[in-house]
Amino acid sequence: MHYPDPVTGQPAAEPAFAFQYTIDGLVAARSDARGMRFEHAYDELGRRIEATIDDSDRHPIPAPCTPGARPPDRISRKS
């Protein structure tokens, strides 16, 4: 999906969203223009059982010597 470029008003060169699908047609992963990646796992009946959010491009994991640098209320994995 290409949203308009805020400067030119023309469709942006890079897509705003990219999707990957399983062989069954379910969304396996989605990434957006901010670098956020959402990965989904499904059970045998096609029900989503897990969603993993990778935002390491936007929020790098701090070095071990800086405890508490990552906000404690962020959700990185939700089942």
C-alpha positions in Angstrom: 0.0 0.0 0.0 1.4 3.4 -1.0 0.3 6.5 0.8 0.9 9.9 -0.8 4.3 11.5 -0.2 3.7 14.5 2.2 5.9 16.8 0.1 4.9 15.9 -3.5 1.4 14.5 -3.0 2.4 11.6 -5.4 2.4 8.0 -4.3 5.4 7.3 -2.1 8.2 5.3 -3.6 8.3 2.9 -0.7 5.1 1.0 0.3 3.6 1.9 3.7 2.7 -1.7 4.4 4.0 -5.1 3.3 2.3 -8.4 4.0 3.4 -12.0 3.9 0.9 -14.8 3.8 0.8 -18.5 4.8 -0.1 -21.1 2.2 -3.6 -21.1 3.7 -4.0 -17.3 2.9 -3.6 -16.2 6.6 -1.4 -13.2 7.3 2.0 -14.5 8.5 3.7 -11.1 8.9 3.1 -7.5 8.3 5.5 -4.6 8.3 4.9 -0.9 8.1 6.8 2.2 7.1 7.9 2.8 10.7 9.8 -0.5 10.7 7.4 -2.3 13.0 7.0 -6.0 12.1 4.1 -8.1 13.3 4.3 -11.9 13.1 1.4 -14.2 13.6 1.2 -17.9 14.6 -1.9 -20.0 14.0 -3.2 -23.3 15.3 -4.4 -26.2 13.1 -7.8 -24.6 12.8 -6.4 -21.3 11.5 -7.0 -19.4 14.8 -4.4 -16.9 15.7 -2.7 -18.1 18.8 0.3 -15.7 19.0 1.3 -12.2 17.7 4.9 -11.1 18.0 5.8 -7.4 17.6 9.3 -6.5 16.5 10.0 -2.8 16.9 13.8 -3.1 17.2 14.3 -0.7 14.3 12.5 2.0 16.2 13.5 1.0 19.8 16.8 -0.8 19.9 17.3 -3.0 22.9 19.6 -1.1 25.4 22.9 -2.5 26.5 22.8 -4.7 29.6 24.6 -2.0 31.6 21.7 0.3 31.3 18.9 -1.3 33.3 15.5 0.3 33.1 16.3 2.1 29.8 13.5 0.2 28.0 10.0 1.2 29.1 8.6 -1.6 31.4 5.0 -1.3 30.0 5.8 -2.1 26.4 4.3 -5.2 25.0 6.6 -7.2 22.8 4.8 -10.5 22.7 1.1 -11.2 23.3 -0.5 -14.6 23.1 
